[in-house]
């Protein structure tokens, strides 16, 4: 999918108090709770898109801290616009970075949970290592997750979902919950927050798959 460039996006991101500067984010490793107003469990959304999911999550759970990660400025600036509409949301910050650098930015056991929503499927076999629910990234998540921490993954792409299930099994992750039709699952649908993609795909009749992984 080709992203539309938004003039001034990088400048707006650089000037925002809600985005940790790229040249200082590695300094936060191991001490992220000192960055927020209160020391609370820390959760990440990797590839947050336009930010609807993580903004709503932060509003519902003010006893948690959240970091939204997005590598494209033209997308991050849209999430920033949502954040700026909230006067009192001190538990949400953003990073412009590539998920490959997670272990350079977050310390061992520092993160309580990770959300992956409608990640890029990278359908060609030679690009499998770029898939966020794949084993290369699962190894990174394991390094930064606290004991009992989880990875939650949602997608409408059944091929990617099946790939993620196989990767989890082969690398020793516990699949603690799984559904192939989230919106009709009476237990896993409780408290579900829809992303922009989820709303669109669901309206088209596509079932939404979700899994929760723990170590």
C-alpha positions as CSV (number, residue, x, y, z in Angstrom):
1,X,0.0,0.0,0.0
2,X,1.4,3.4,-1.0
3,X,1.4,5.9,1.8
4,X,0.4,9.5,1.0
5,X,3.1,11.9,2.1
6,X,1.8,14.6,4.4
7,X,3.8,17.8,4.1
8,X,5.3,19.0,7.4
9,X,4.6,15.6,9.2
10,X,8.2,15.2,10.3
11,X,8.4,18.7,11.7
12,X,5.1,18.4,13.5
13,X,6.2,15.1,15.1
14,X,9.6,16.6,16.1
15,X,7.8,19.5,17.8
16,X,5.3,17.4,19.7
17,X,5.7,16.8,23.5
18,X,3.8,13.5,23.0
19,X,6.5,11.9,20.8
20,X,9.8,10.9,22.3
21,X,12.6,12.2,20.0
22,X,14.5,9.6,18.0
23,X,17.8,10.7,19.3
24,X,16.9,10.2,23.0
25,X,14.6,7.2,23.0
26,X,17.4,4.7,23.6
27,X,18.3,6.6,26.8
28,X,14.9,5.6,28.2
29,X,15.8,1.9,28.1
30,X,15.2,0.3,31.4
31,X,13.6,3.4,32.9
32,X,10.4,4.0,30.9
33,X,8.3,4.4,34.0
34,X,10.3,7.5,34.9
35,X,9.2,9.1,31.6
36,X,5.5,9.0,32.6
37,X,3.7,10.8,35.4
38,X,3.2,7.6,37.3
39,X,5.0,4.3,37.5
40,X,2.5,1.8,36.0
41,X,2.6,-1.4,33.9
42,X,3.8,-0.5,30.4
43,X,2.1,-1.7,27.2
44,X,3.1,-1.3,23.5
45,X,1.2,-1.2,20.2
46,X,3.6,-1.9,17.4
47,X,2.4,-0.6,14.1
48,X,-0.3,1.5,15.6
49,X,-1.5,3.1,12.4
50,X,-3.8,6.1,12.9
51,X,-3.9,5.5,16.7
52,X,-7.6,4.8,17.4
53,X,-6.9,1.6,19.2
54,X,-4.2,2.7,21.6
55,X,-5.8,6.1,22.3
56,X,-9.0,4.4,23.3
57,X,-7.0,1.8,25.3
58,X,-5.2,4.6,27.2
59,X,-8.6,6.3,27.9
60,X,-10.1,3.1,29.3
61,X,-7.1,2.0,31.4
62,X,-5.5,5.0,33.0
63,X,-3.8,2.7,35.5
64,X,-1.5,1.5,32.6
65,X,1.1,3.4,30.6
66,X,1.1,3.0,26.8
67,X,3.6,3.6,24.0
68,X,2.4,3.6,20.4
69,X,5.1,2.7,17.8
70,X,4.9,3.6,14.2
71,X,7.7,4.0,11.6
72,X,5.9,6.1,9.0
73,X,5.6,9.8,9.8
74,X,2.6,10.3,7.5
75,X,0.7,7.7,9.7
76,X,2.1,8.8,13.0
77,X,1.0,12.4,12.5
78,X,-2.6,11.2,12.2
79,X,-2.4,9.4,15.5
80,X,-0.8,12.5,17.0
81,X,-3.9,14.5,16.0
82,X,-6.1,12.1,18.0
83,X,-3.8,12.4,21.0
84,X,-3.9,16.1,20.9
85,X,-7.7,16.1,21.2
86,X,-7.4,14.6,24.7
87,X,-6.6,17.2,27.4
88,X,-5.8,14.7,30.2
89,X,-4.1,11.6,28.8
90,X,-0.7,11.5,30.5
91,X,-0.4,7.7,30.1
92,X,0.2,7.7,26.3
93,X,3.3,8.5,24.3
94,X,4.5,7.8,20.8
95,X,7.7,6.6,19.1
96,X,8.7,6.9,15.5
97,X,10.8,3.8,15.1
98,X,11.2,0.5,13.4
99,X,10.2,-2.5,15.5
100,X,13.6,-4.1,14.7
101,X,15.1,-1.8,17.2
102,X,12.8,-2.8,20.1
103,X,15.6,-4.3,22.3
104,X,17.6,-1.2,21.9
105,X,14.8,1.0,23.3
106,X,13.2,-1.3,26.0
107,X,14.9,-3.2,28.7
108,X,14.6,-6.8,29.8
109,X,11.2,-7.5,31.4
110,X,10.1,-3.8,31.1
111,X,7.0,-4.4,29.0
112,X,3.8,-6.0,30.4
113,X,2.1,-6.6,27.0
114,X,2.4,-6.0,23.3
115,X,-0.4,-5.4,20.8
116,X,-0.1,-6.2,17.1
117,X,-3.2,-5.1,15.0
118,X,-3.5,-5.8,11.3
119,X,0.2,-6.0,10.7
120,X,1.6,-5.9,7.2
121,X,1.4,-9.5,5.9
122,X,4.6,-9.3,3.8
123,X,3.2,-12.1,1.6
124,X,6.3,-13.1,-0.3
125,X,8.3,-15.9,1.3
126,X,11.6,-14.0,1.2
127,X,10.0,-11.3,3.4
128,X,8.8,-13.7,6.1
129,X,11.4,-12.4,8.6
130,X,9.7,-8.9,8.4
131,X,6.3,-10.2,9.7
132,X,5.6,-8.9,13.2
133,X,4.1,-12.1,14.5
134,X,7.1,-14.2,13.1
135,X,9.8,-15.9,15.0
136,X,12.4,-13.1,14.6
137,X,10.1,-10.6,16.3
138,X,8.8,-13.1,18.8
139,X,12.4,-13.4,20.0
140,X,12.6,-9.7,20.4
141,X,9.3,-9.6,22.3
142,X,10.5,-12.3,24.7
143,X,13.5,-10.2,25.6
144,X,11.5,-7.2,26.7
145,X,8.3,-8.8,28.2
146,X,7.9,-9.1,31.9
147,X,7.1,-12.6,33.4
148,X,3.5,-13.4,32.4
149,X,3.5,-10.8,29.7
150,X,1.5,-11.3,26.6
151,X,1.4,-10.6,22.9
152,X,-2.1,-10.0,21.4
153,X,-2.4,-10.3,17.6
154,X,-5.5,-9.4,15.4
155,X,-5.8,-9.7,11.7
156,X,-8.3,-10.5,8.9
157,X,-5.6,-12.2,6.9
158,X,-6.1,-15.9,7.5
159,X,-2.8,-16.9,5.8
160,X,-0.8,-14.6,8.1
161,X,-2.8,-15.8,11.1
162,X,-2.0,-19.4,10.3
163,X,1.6,-18.5,9.8
164,X,1.6,-16.8,13.3
165,X,0.1,-19.8,14.9
166,X,2.7,-22.1,13.5
167,X,5.5,-19.7,14.4
168,X,4.2,-19.6,18.0
169,X,4.0,-23.3,18.3
170,X,7.5,-23.9,16.8
171,X,9.1,-21.4,19.1
172,X,7.6,-22.6,22.3
173,X,5.0,-19.8,23.0
174,X,1.8,-20.7,24.7
175,X,-1.4,-19.9,22.7
176,X,-3.5,-19.0,25.7
177,X,-6.5,-17.9,23.6
178,X,-7.4,-18.1,19.9
179,X,-10.4,-17.4,17.7
180,X,-11.0,-17.3,14.0
181,X,-14.1,-15.1,14.3
182,X,-13.5,-12.5,17.1
183,X,-16.7,-10.6,16.7
184,X,-18.8,-13.7,17.2
185,X,-16.7,-15.1,20.1
186,X,-18.7,-14.4,23.3
187,X,-15.6,-14.4,25.5
188,X,-12.8,-12.9,23.4
189,X,-15.1,-10.1,22.1
190,X,-15.6,-8.6,25.5
191,X,-13.9,-5.2,25.7
192,X,-12.7,-5.4,22.1
193,X,-11.5,-2.1,20.7
194,X,-11.8,-1.9,16.9
195,X,-9.1,-0.3,14.8
196,X,-9.9,1.6,11.6
197,X,-8.9,-1.5,9.6
198,X,-10.9,-3.8,11.7
199,X,-14.0,-1.7,11.3
200,X,-13.6,-1.6,7.5
201,X,-12.7,-5.3,7.0
202,X,-15.5,-6.4,9.4
203,X,-18.0,-4.3,7.5
204,X,-16.9,-6.2,4.3
205,X,-17.8,-9.5,5.9
206,X,-14.3,-10.6,6.7
207,X,-14.0,-12.5,10.0
208,X,-11.4,-11.2,12.4
209,X,-8.9,-13.6,13.9
210,X,-7.2,-13.1,17.2
211,X,-4.7,-14.9,19.4
212,X,-3.0,-14.2,22.7
213,X,0.5,-15.6,23.3
214,X,2.4,-15.9,26.5
215,X,5.7,-17.5,27.5
